[in-house]
Amino acid sequence: MVKFRNLHKVLTQSEGSLTMKTPQSSFPSYLARNPHSYCFRMVVPQDLQVYLDRKGLRYSLCTGYIGTANHKARYFASQVQMLFKCLEGSKAAMKRTAF
């Protein structure tokens, strides 16, 4: 019988060596890590993909520091959300004026 304190060791052991578990991401989903820096990433809503000709947006934040990247990514996220709302409003207005 395996003791409780050894359970973690048994569960994470792979062929004689311990494997490292990857921690859950603590930064927002629109922040992506490149080898040397962070990027802003956001999926374009399906109904707006026709207007933007892409499924997602990706932009380098030009920093390797998580704090700076998080600050920049929050700003970009708010701007992109406003853009999406404007596009959705324009789309609704176009539907109302169409004959």
C-alpha positions in Angstrom: 0.0 0.0 0.0 1.3 3.4 -1.0 1.4 6.0 1.7 -0.3 9.4 1.0 2.9 11.4 1.2 4.4 9.2 -1.5 1.4 9.3 -3.7 2.5 12.4 -5.5 5.9 10.9 -6.2 4.3 7.7 -7.6 1.8 9.6 -9.8 4.5 11.9 -11.3 7.2 9.2 -11.8 7.8 8.1 -15.3 10.3 5.3 -16.1 12.5 6.0 -13.2 12.7 9.8 -13.5 10.4 12.4 -12.1 8.5 14.4 -14.7 7.8 18.0 -14.0 4.2 19.1 -14.1 3.4 22.3 -15.9 1.7 24.8 -13.7 -1.6 26.3 -14.8 -1.2 29.5 -16.8 -1.7 32.5 -14.5 -1.8 35.1 -17.3 -4.9 36.0 -19.4 -5.8 33.9 -22.4 -5.1 36.8 -24.8 -1.4 36.8 -23.6 0.8 34.2 -25.4 4.4 33.4 -24.8 7.0 33.3 -27.5 10.5 32.0 -26.9 11.8 35.6 -26.2 8.8 37.8 -25.7 5.0 37.9 -25.2 2.3 38.3 -27.8 -1.3 39.6 -27.7 -3.7 37.0 -29.2 -7.4 37.1 -29.6 -9.9 35.1 -31.6 -12.2 37.0 -33.9 -15.9 36.2 -33.4 -17.1 34.0 -36.2 -19.7 36.5 -37.5 -16.9 39.2 -37.8 -14.3 37.0 -39.5 -15.9 38.0 -42.9 -15.1 41.7 -42.3 -11.6 41.2 -41.0 -10.5 38.3 -43.3 -9.0 36.4 -40.4 -9.8 34.0 -37.6 -7.6 35.6 -35.0 -5.5 38.6 -34.2 -1.8 38.3 -33.1 0.5 41.2 -32.3 3.9 41.2 -30.7 4.1 43.1 -27.4 7.9 43.6 -27.8 8.7 42.7 -24.2 9.8 39.7 -22.2 8.5 41.0 -18.9 5.1 39.6 -17.8 4.0 42.7 -16.0 4.6 45.0 -19.0 3.1 42.4 -21.3 0.0 42.1 -19.2 -0.5 45.9 -19.1 -0.1 46.2 -22.9 -2.3 43.1 -23.5 -5.1 44.5 -21.4 -5.0 47.8 -23.3 -5.1 45.9 -26.7 -7.9 43.7 -25.4 -10.1 46.7 -24.5 -9.4 48.4 -27.9 -10.1 45.2 -29.8 -13.4 44.6 -27.9 -14.4 48.2 -28.7 -13.6 47.5 -32.4 -15.7 44.3 -32.3 -18.6 46.2 -30.8 -18.4 48.9 -33.5 -18.3 46.3 -36.2 -21.3 44.5 -34.7 -23.2 47.8 -34.5 -22.3 48.6 -38.1 -23.4 45.2 -39.2 -26.8 45.6 -37.4 -27.2 49.1 -39.0 -26.5 47.7 -42.4 -29.2 45.0 -41.9 -31.8 47.6 -40.9 -31.1 49.8 -44.0 -30.9 46.9 -46.5 -34.0 46.6 -48.8 
